[in-house]
Amino acid sequence: MLRTILRQKRLSEVRNDFINNMTHELKTPIATVSAAVEALERFNALADPQKTANYLRISRQELQRLGDLVEKVLHIAAEEKEDLVLQTETTDLNDIISEIISNHRLKSGKKTDFTYTMLSDPLIKADPSHLTNAINNLVDNAIKYSGEHAEISILLARRPGWVRISVIDNGIGIPYSYHNSIFEKFFRVPSGNLHNVKGFGLGLSYVKKIAEKHGGTIKVKSEPEKGSEFQLEIPAA
């Protein structure tokens, strides 16, 4: 009973920390965009094309950041919903990967190069929305945990009855002792340069849930300073 009480207390503390952090993160882009709009309205910035472009660029970046935070909250809701039912339909994996790459090329705040493979037979039965979100999380992490120049590979492979989506980066890597823990909700690697990157320990737990809901798996191969490879496998039909 004591163990259960302590575990519940710890979970409550973790949730409270998450709510506090998320609230702060939500307020920051809102304040930044508000300041940019105020500058455009009240300080004659519209008369200066360069200032106008700069304020619009900042606003666009912050709104993208706000959208990403809202998406993380939606992921939490999806995880908490134990009876989550996938809406499966014929889905083109090539289209999903192309869209994800295009989006990240537009919003990435660092130099990012992509290499990728496409399937000659890309059609599978899957929930396109959740599968897109899961792969997007892997790509987002790959960019986030890479250096100033991110090199990301997205490889698609097919074998009888299965399809594998591999996301490979040149980032800081993950010690082997944490390979299982990183898929737990709210977990973040507690040492090294990972603390320099903001996050809430939610993305990979969501990826795992969506993989399992599809009847598949998620695995990681990684070593410190040698990058990471995440392999998402799901049934092809």
MARNU-877602 format. One line per 5 residues: number of its first residue (from 1); for each residue x, y, z of N, C-alpha, C. Coordinates in nm, 2 decimals, decimal comma. Layout:
MARNU-877602
NUM	X/Y/Z/X/Y/Z/X/Y/Z | ...
END
This chain:
MARNU-877602
1	0,08/-0,12/0,00/0,00/0,00/0,00/0,09/0,13/0,00 | 0,19/0,12/0,08/0,28/0,24/0,09/0,35/0,26/-0,05 | 0,39/0,15/-0,11/0,45/0,16/-0,25/0,35/0,23/-0,35 | 0,23/0,19/-0,34/0,12/0,24/-0,43/0,10/0,39/-0,40 | 0,10/0,43/-0,27/0,08/0,57/-0,24/0,20/0,65/-0,29
6	0,32/0,60/-0,27/0,44/0,68/-0,31/0,44/0,69/-0,46 | 0,40/0,58/-0,53/0,40/0,59/-0,68/0,29/0,69/-0,73 | 0,18/0,69/-0,66/0,07/0,79/-0,70/0,12/0,93/-0,67 | 0,19/0,95/-0,56/0,24/1,08/-0,53/0,34/1,13/-0,63 | 0,43/1,04/-0,67/0,53/1,07/-0,77/0,46/1,11/-0,90
11	0,36/1,03/-0,94/0,29/1,05/-1,07/0,22/1,19/-1,06 | 0,17/1,22/-0,94/0,10/1,35/-0,93/0,20/1,47/-0,94 | 0,32/1,45/-0,88/0,42/1,55/-0,89/0,47/1,57/-1,04 | 0,49/1,46/-1,11/0,53/1,46/-1,25/0,43/1,54/-1,33 | 0,30/1,50/-1,31/0,19/1,57/-1,38/0,19/1,72/-1,35
16	0,20/1,75/-1,23/0,20/1,90/-1,19/0,32/1,97/-1,25 | 0,44/1,91/-1,25/0,55/1,97/-1,32/0,53/1,99/-1,47 | 0,46/1,89/-1,53/0,43/1,90/-1,67/0,34/2,01/-1,70 | 0,23/2,02/-1,62/0,13/2,13/-1,64/0,20/2,27/-1,62 | 0,29/2,28/-1,52/0,35/2,41/-1,50/0,45/2,44/-1,62
21	0,52/2,34/-1,66/0,61/2,36/-1,78/0,53/2,40/-1,91 | 0,43/2,32/-1,93/0,35/2,34/-2,05/0,28/2,48/-2,05 | 0,23/2,52/-1,93/0,17/2,65/-1,92/0,27/2,76/-1,96 | 0,39/2,75/-1,90/0,49/2,85/-1,93/0,53/2,85/-2,08 | 0,54/2,73/-2,14/0,57/2,72/-2,28/0,46/2,77/-2,37
26	0,33/2,76/-2,33/0,22/2,81/-2,41/0,22/2,97/-2,40 | 0,25/3,02/-2,28/0,25/3,16/-2,27/0,36/3,24/-2,35 | 0,47/3,17/-2,36/0,58/3,24/-2,43/0,55/3,28/-2,58 | 0,51/3,18/-2,66/0,48/3,22/-2,80/0,36/3,32/-2,81 | 0,26/3,31/-2,72/0,15/3,40/-2,72/0,20/3,54/-2,69
31	0,29/3,56/-2,59/0,34/3,69/-2,56/0,43/3,74/-2,67 | 0,50/3,66/-2,74/0,59/3,70/-2,85/0,51/3,75/-2,97 | 0,41/3,68/-3,01/0,32/3,72/-3,12/0,25/3,84/-3,08 | 0,20/3,86/-2,96/0,13/3,98/-2,92/0,22/4,10/-2,93 | 0,34/4,08/-2,89/0,44/4,20/-2,90/0,46/4,23/-3,04
36	0,47/4,13/-3,13/0,50/4,16/-3,27/0,38/4,23/-3,33 | 0,26/4,19/-3,30/0,14/4,25/-3,36/0,13/4,40/-3,30 | 0,16/4,42/-3,18/0,15/4,55/-3,12/0,25/4,64/-3,19 | 0,37/4,59/-3,22/0,47/4,67/-3,29/0,42/4,71/-3,43 | 0,35/4,62/-3,49/0,30/4,65/-3,63/0,19/4,76/-3,62
41	0,11/4,75/-3,51/-0,01/4,84/-3,50/0,03/4,98/-3,45 | 0,12/4,98/-3,35/0,14/5,10/-3,27/0,27/5,18/-3,30 | 0,37/5,11/-3,36/0,50/5,17/-3,37/0,54/5,19/-3,51 | 0,44/5,20/-3,60/0,47/5,23/-3,74/0,56/5,13/-3,81 | 0,56/5,01/-3,76/0,65/4,91/-3,83/0,61/4,88/-3,97
46	0,48/4,90/-4,00/0,43/4,87/-4,13/0,49/4,96/-4,24 | 0,54/5,07/-4,19/0,60/5,16/-4,29/0,74/5,12/-4,33 | 0,80/5,02/-4,26/0,93/4,96/-4,28/0,92/4,82/-4,33 | 0,93/4,79/-4,46/0,91/4,66/-4,51/1,00/4,55/-4,45 | 1,12/4,59/-4,41/1,21/4,49/-4,35/1,16/4,46/-4,21
51	1,12/4,56/-4,13/1,07/4,53/-4,00/0,94/4,45/-4,01 | 0,86/4,48/-4,10/0,73/4,41/-4,12/0,76/4,26/-4,15 | 0,85/4,24/-4,24/0,89/4,10/-4,28/0,94/4,02/-4,16 | 1,02/4,09/-4,08/1,09/4,03/-3,96/0,98/3,99/-3,86 | 0,89/4,09/-3,83/0,79/4,06/-3,73/0,69/3,95/-3,78
56	0,66/3,94/-3,91/0,58/3,84/-3,96/0,65/3,70/-3,95 | 0,78/3,70/-3,98/0,86/3,58/-3,97/0,86/3,53/-3,82 | 0,88/3,62/-3,73/0,88/3,58/-3,58/0,74/3,52/-3,55 | 0,64/3,59/-3,59/0,50/3,55/-3,56/0,47/3,41/-3,61 | 0,51/3,39/-3,74/0,49/3,26/-3,80/0,56/3,15/-3,73
61	0,69/3,17/-3,69/0,76/3,07/-3,61/0,70/3,04/-3,48 | 0,65/3,14/-3,41/0,59/3,13/-3,28/0,46/3,06/-3,28 | 0,38/3,09/-3,39/0,25/3,02/-3,41/0,28/2,87/-3,44 | 0,38/2,84/-3,51/0,42/2,70/-3,54/0,45/2,63/-3,41 | 0,53/2,70/-3,33/0,57/2,65/-3,20/0,44/2,62/-3,11
66	0,35/2,72/-3,11/0,23/2,70/-3,04/0,15/2,58/-3,09 | 0,14/2,57/-3,22/0,07/2,45/-3,28/0,13/2,32/-3,24 | 0,27/2,32/-3,23/0,33/2,19/-3,19/0,30/2,16/-3,04 | 0,29/2,26/-2,96/0,26/2,24/-2,82/0,11/2,19/-2,80 | 0,02/2,24/-2,88/-0,12/2,20/-2,88/-0,12/2,05/-2,92
71	-0,04/2,02/-3,03/-0,04/1,88/-3,08/0,01/1,78/-2,97 | 0,10/1,83/-2,89/0,15/1,74/-2,78/0,04/1,72/-2,68 | -0,04/1,82/-2,65/-0,15/1,80/-2,55/-0,25/1,70/-2,61 | -0,28/1,71/-2,74/-0,37/1,62/-2,80/-0,31/1,48/-2,80 | -0,18/1,46/-2,81/-0,12/1,33/-2,80/-0,14/1,27/-2,66
76	-0,14/1,36/-2,55/-0,16/1,31/-2,42/-0,30/1,26/-2,41 | -0,40/1,33/-2,46/-0,54/1,29/-2,46/-0,55/1,16/-2,53 | -0,48/1,14/-2,64/-0,49/1,01/-2,71/-0,44/0,90/-2,63 | -0,33/0,92/-2,56/-0,27/0,82/-2,48/-0,36/0,78/-2,36 | -0,42/0,88/-2,30/-0,51/0,86/-2,18/-0,63/0,78/-2,22
81	-0,67/0,79/-2,34/-0,79/0,72/-2,39/-0,76/0,58/-2,42 | -0,78/0,49/-2,33/-0,75/0,35/-2,34/-0,83/0,28/-2,45 | -0,95/0,33/-2,48/-1,03/0,27/-2,59/-1,01/0,34/-2,72 | -0,89/0,40/-2,74/-0,86/0,47/-2,87/-0,88/0,37/-2,98 | -0,96/0,40/-3,08/-0,99/0,32/-3,19/-0,93/0,38/-3,32
86	-0,84/0,31/-3,39/-0,79/0,36/-3,51/-0,89/0,37/-3,62 | -0,88/0,47/-3,70/-0,97/0,48/-3,82/-0,88/0,44/-3,94 | -0,87/0,31/-3,97/-0,78/0,26/-4,07/-0,84/0,28/-4,21 | -0,76/0,31/-4,30/-0,80/0,32/-4,44/-0,67/0,30/-4,53 | -0,70/0,28/-4,66/-0,58/0,27/-4,75/-0,50/0,40/-4,74
91	-0,37/0,38/-4,71/-0,28/0,49/-4,69/-0,16/0,48/-4,77 | -0,12/0,59/-4,83/0,01/0,59/-4,91/0,12/0,64/-4,83 | 0,21/0,55/-4,79/0,33/0,59/-4,71/0,42/0,69/-4,78 | 0,43/0,68/-4,91/0,52/0,78/-4,98/0,46/0,92/-4,96 | 0,33/0,93/-4,97/0,27/1,07/-4,95/0,30/1,12/-4,81
96	0,28/1,03/-4,71/0,31/1,07/-4,57/0,45/1,13/-4,55 | 0,55/1,05/-4,60/0,69/1,09/-4,59/0,72/1,22/-4,66 | 0,66/1,23/-4,78/0,69/1,35/-4,86/0,63/1,48/-4,79 | 0,51/1,46/-4,73/0,45/1,58/-4,66/0,53/1,61/-4,54 | 0,57/1,51/-4,46/0,65/1,54/-4,34/0,78/1,61/-4,37
101	0,85/1,56/-4,47/0,98/1,63/-4,51/0,96/1,77/-4,56 | 0,85/1,79/-4,64/0,82/1,93/-4,68/0,80/2,02/-4,57 | 0,72/1,98/-4,47/0,68/2,06/-4,35/0,81/2,09/-4,27 | 0,89/1,99/-4,25/1,01/2,02/-4,17/1,12/2,11/-4,24 | 1,12/2,10/-4,37/1,21/2,19/-4,45/1,17/2,33/-4,43
106	1,04/2,35/-4,42/0,99/2,49/-4,40/1,01/2,54/-4,26 | 0,99/2,46/-4,16/0,99/2,51/-4,02/1,12/2,49/-3,95 | 1,21/2,41/-4,00/1,33/2,38/-3,92/1,41/2,50/-3,90 | 1,45/2,52/-3,78/1,53/2,64/-3,74/1,68/2,62/-3,76 | 1,72/2,51/-3,82/1,86/2,48/-3,84/1,88/2,42/-3,98
111	2,00/2,41/-4,02/2,03/2,35/-4,15/2,00/2,20/-4,14 | 1,91/2,15/-4,22/1,86/2,01/-4,22/1,86/1,95/-4,36 | 1,94/1,84/-4,37/1,94/1,77/-4,50/1,86/1,64/-4,48 | 1,78/1,60/-4,58/1,71/1,48/-4,58/1,75/1,39/-4,69 | 1,77/1,26/-4,66/1,78/1,15/-4,76/1,67/1,06/-4,73
116	1,61/1,00/-4,83/1,50/0,91/-4,80/1,48/0,81/-4,92 | 1,41/0,70/-4,89/1,37/0,61/-4,99/1,22/0,60/-5,00 | 1,17/0,57/-5,11/1,03/0,55/-5,13/1,00/0,40/-5,17 | 0,88/0,36/-5,15/0,83/0,23/-5,18/0,77/0,22/-5,32 | 0,80/0,11/-5,39/0,73/0,10/-5,52/0,58/0,06/-5,50
121	0,56/0,00/-5,38/0,42/-0,04/-5,35/0,39/0,02/-5,21 | 0,35/0,15/-5,21/0,34/0,23/-5,08/0,21/0,21/-5,01 | 0,11/0,14/-5,06/-0,02/0,14/-5,00/-0,03/0,04/-4,89 | -0,08/0,08/-4,77/-0,10/0,00/-4,66/-0,23/0,03/-4,59 | -0,28/-0,05/-4,50/-0,40/-0,02/-4,42/-0,35/0,04/-4,29
126	-0,38/0,16/-4,26/-0,34/0,23/-4,14/-0,43/0,35/-4,11 | -0,41/0,40/-3,99/-0,48/0,53/-3,96/-0,38/0,64/-4,00 | -0,42/0,71/-4,11/-0,32/0,81/-4,17/-0,29/0,92/-4,07 | -0,38/0,97/-3,99/-0,36/1,08/-3,90/-0,26/1,04/-3,79 | -0,29/0,93/-3,72/-0,20/0,89/-3,61/-0,07/0,84/-3,66
131	-0,07/0,77/-3,78/0,06/0,73/-3,83/0,15/0,85/-3,87 | 0,09/0,95/-3,93/0,16/1,07/-3,97/0,22/1,14/-3,84 | 0,14/1,15/-3,74/0,18/1,21/-3,61/0,30/1,13/-3,55 | 0,29/1,00/-3,55/0,40/0,92/-3,50/0,53/0,94/-3,57 | 0,52/0,93/-3,70/0,65/0,94/-3,78/0,70/1,09/-3,76
136	0,61/1,18/-3,76/0,65/1,32/-3,75/0,72/1,34/-3,61 | 0,68/1,28/-3,51/0,75/1,28/-3,38/0,89/1,23/-3,39 | 0,91/1,12/-3,46/1,04/1,07/-3,48/1,13/1,16/-3,55 | 1,08/1,22/-3,66/1,16/1,32/-3,74/1,19/1,44/-3,66 | 1,09/1,49/-3,58/1,11/1,61/-3,50/1,22/1,59/-3,40
141	1,21/1,47/-3,33/1,32/1,44/-3,23/1,46/1,43/-3,30 | 1,46/1,37/-3,42/1,59/1,35/-3,49/1,65/1,48/-3,52 | 1,57/1,58/-3,56/1,62/1,72/-3,59/1,66/1,78/-3,45 | 1,57/1,77/-3,36/1,59/1,84/-3,23/1,72/1,80/-3,16 | 1,75/1,67/-3,16/1,87/1,62/-3,09/1,99/1,60/-3,18
146	1,99/1,66/-3,30/2,11/1,67/-3,38/2,18/1,80/-3,35 | 2,30/1,82/-3,41/2,37/1,94/-3,39/2,32/2,05/-3,48 | 2,41/2,15/-3,51/2,37/2,26/-3,59/2,34/2,22/-3,73 | 2,39/2,11/-3,78/2,36/2,06/-3,91/2,30/1,92/-3,89 | 2,17/1,91/-3,91/2,10/1,78/-3,89/2,10/1,71/-4,03
151	2,14/1,58/-4,02/2,13/1,50/-4,14/2,04/1,38/-4,10 | 1,92/1,38/-4,17/1,82/1,29/-4,14/1,79/1,19/-4,25 | 1,79/1,06/-4,23/1,75/0,97/-4,33/1,62/0,90/-4,29 | 1,53/0,89/-4,39/1,40/0,82/-4,36/1,40/0,71/-4,47 | 1,40/0,59/-4,42/1,41/0,47/-4,51/1,28/0,39/-4,49
156	1,22/0,35/-4,60/1,11/0,27/-4,61/1,15/0,13/-4,66 | 1,10/0,02/-4,60/1,13/-0,11/-4,65/1,01/-0,20/-4,63 | 1,00/-0,29/-4,72/0,88/-0,38/-4,71/0,92/-0,53/-4,71 | 0,86/-0,61/-4,63/0,88/-0,75/-4,63/0,74/-0,81/-4,62 | 0,73/-0,94/-4,65/0,59/-1,00/-4,66/0,51/-0,97/-4,53
161	0,40/-0,90/-4,55/0,31/-0,87/-4,44/0,35/-0,75/-4,35 | 0,46/-0,69/-4,37/0,51/-0,59/-4,28/0,58/-0,47/-4,36 | 0,57/-0,36/-4,30/0,65/-0,24/-4,35/0,73/-0,18/-4,24 | 0,85/-0,13/-4,27/0,93/-0,07/-4,17/0,96/0,07/-4,21 | 0,95/0,17/-4,12/0,99/0,31/-4,14/1,10/0,33/-4,04
166	1,22/0,36/-4,10/1,34/0,39/-4,01/1,37/0,54/-4,02 | 1,39/0,60/-3,91/1,43/0,74/-3,90/1,57/0,74/-3,83 | 1,67/0,79/-3,91/1,81/0,79/-3,86/1,86/0,93/-3,86 | 1,94/0,96/-3,75/1,99/1,09/-3,74/2,14/1,09/-3,70 | 2,20/1,20/-3,71/2,35/1,22/-3,67/2,36/1,29/-3,54
171	2,26/1,27/-3,45/2,26/1,34/-3,32/2,34/1,29/-3,21 | 2,31/1,33/-3,09/2,39/1,30/-2,97/2,38/1,16/-2,92 | 2,28/1,09/-2,97/2,26/0,95/-2,93/2,21/0,93/-2,79 | 2,18/0,80/-2,76/2,11/0,77/-2,63/2,19/0,65/-2,57 | 2,23/0,66/-2,44/2,30/0,54/-2,38/2,21/0,42/-2,38
176	2,27/0,31/-2,39/2,19/0,18/-2,40/2,10/0,16/-2,28 | 2,14/0,20/-2,16/2,07/0,18/-2,04/1,93/0,25/-2,04 | 1,91/0,34/-2,13/1,79/0,42/-2,13/1,70/0,38/-2,25 | 1,74/0,28/-2,33/1,67/0,24/-2,45/1,52/0,20/-2,43 | 1,50/0,14/-2,32/1,36/0,10/-2,29/1,28/0,21/-2,22
181	1,35/0,29/-2,13/1,28/0,39/-2,06/1,23/0,51/-2,14 | 1,30/0,53/-2,26/1,26/0,65/-2,34/1,12/0,64/-2,39 | 1,06/0,52/-2,39/0,92/0,51/-2,44/0,82/0,52/-2,33 | 0,86/0,55/-2,21/0,77/0,57/-2,10/0,73/0,72/-2,10 | 0,60/0,74/-2,06/0,55/0,87/-2,06/0,62/0,96/-1,96
186	0,66/1,08/-2,00/0,72/1,19/-1,92/0,87/1,16/-1,90 | 0,92/1,05/-1,95/1,06/1,02/-1,92/1,15/1,10/-2,02 | 1,26/1,16/-1,96/1,36/1,22/-2,04/1,50/1,17/-1,99 | 1,59/1,15/-2,08/1,72/1,10/-2,04/1,78/1,21/-1,94 | 1,82/1,17/-1,82/1,85/1,26/-1,71/1,99/1,32/-1,71
191	2,07/1,29/-1,82/2,21/1,34/-1,81/2,25/1,38/-1,95 | 2,37/1,45/-1,95/2,43/1,49/-2,08/2,36/1,61/-2,14 | 2,38/1,63/-2,27/2,33/1,75/-2,34/2,18/1,75/-2,37 | 2,11/1,64/-2,33/1,97/1,63/-2,36/1,90/1,74/-2,28 | 1,95/1,78/-2,17/1,88/1,89/-2,10/1,88/2,02/-2,17
196	1,97/2,03/-2,27/1,97/2,16/-2,34/1,85/2,17/-2,44 | 1,78/2,06/-2,46/1,66/2,06/-2,55/1,53/2,06/-2,47 | 1,44/2,15/-2,50/1,32/2,15/-2,43/1,23/2,03/-2,48 | 1,15/1,98/-2,39/1,06/1,87/-2,42/0,99/1,82/-2,30 | 0,89/1,73/-2,32/0,81/1,69/-2,21/0,81/1,54/-2,19
201	0,89/1,47/-2,27/0,89/1,32/-2,25/0,76/1,25/-2,30 | 0,70/1,31/-2,40/0,57/1,25/-2,44/0,57/1,19/-2,58 | 0,66/1,24/-2,67/0,65/1,20/-2,81/0,67/1,05/-2,83 | 0,77/1,00/-2,77/0,80/0,86/-2,79/0,70/0,76/-2,73 | 0,64/0,80/-2,62/0,54/0,72/-2,56/0,42/0,71/-2,65
206	0,39/0,83/-2,71/0,28/0,83/-2,81/0,31/0,74/-2,93 | 0,44/0,75/-2,98/0,48/0,67/-3,10/0,46/0,52/-3,06 | 0,50/0,48/-2,94/0,49/0,34/-2,90/0,34/0,30/-2,90 | 0,25/0,38/-2,84/0,11/0,35/-2,83/0,05/0,33/-2,97 | 0,08/0,42/-3,06/0,03/0,41/-3,20/0,08/0,29/-3,27
211	0,21/0,26/-3,25/0,27/0,14/-3,31/0,20/0,02/-3,27 | 0,18/0,01/-3,13/0,11/-0,11/-3,08/-0,04/-0,12/-3,12 | -0,10/0,00/-3,13/-0,24/0,00/-3,18/-0,26/-0,06/-3,32 | -0,15/-0,04/-3,40/-0,15/-0,09/-3,53/-0,10/-0,24/-3,54 | -0,07/-0,29/-3,42/-0,02/-0,43/-3,41/0,13/-0,44/-3,44
216	0,20/-0,32/-3,43/0,34/-0,32/-3,46/0,43/-0,29/-3,34 | 0,55/-0,25/-3,37/0,65/-0,23/-3,27/0,74/-0,10/-3,30 | 0,80/-0,05/-3,20/0,90/0,06/-3,22/1,03/0,02/-3,15 | 1,14/0,03/-3,22/1,27/-0,01/-3,16/1,37/0,10/-3,18 | 1,48/0,10/-3,10/1,58/0,20/-3,12/1,72/0,14/-3,12
221	1,80/0,19/-3,20/1,95/0,16/-3,20/2,02/0,29/-3,19 | 2,10/0,30/-3,08/2,17/0,43/-3,06/2,29/0,41/-2,96 | 2,38/0,50/-2,99/2,50/0,51/-2,89/2,53/0,65/-2,88 | 2,58/0,69/-2,76/2,62/0,83/-2,74/2,72/0,88/-2,85 | 2,69/1,00/-2,90/2,77/1,07/-3,01/2,77/0,99/-3,14
226	2,69/0,89/-3,16/2,68/0,82/-3,28/2,55/0,82/-3,35 | 2,46/0,91/-3,30/2,33/0,92/-3,36/2,23/0,81/-3,31 | 2,11/0,81/-3,37/2,01/0,72/-3,33/1,93/0,67/-3,46 | 1,88/0,55/-3,45/1,79/0,49/-3,55/1,67/0,44/-3,48 | 1,55/0,49/-3,52/1,43/0,44/-3,47/1,36/0,36/-3,58
231	1,32/0,24/-3,55/1,25/0,15/-3,65/1,11/0,13/-3,60 | 1,01/0,18/-3,68/0,87/0,16/-3,66/0,82/0,06/-3,76 | 0,77/-0,05/-3,71/0,72/-0,16/-3,79/0,58/-0,18/-3,77 | 0,50/-0,19/-3,87/0,35/-0,22/-3,86/0,31/-0,32/-3,97 | 0,20/-0,39/-3,95/0,16/-0,48/-4,05/0,12/-0,40/-4,18
236	0,15/-0,46/-4,29/0,12/-0,39/-4,42/-0,02/-0,40/-4,47 | -0,10/-0,48/-4,40/-0,24/-0,50/-4,44/-0,32/-0,53/-4,32
END
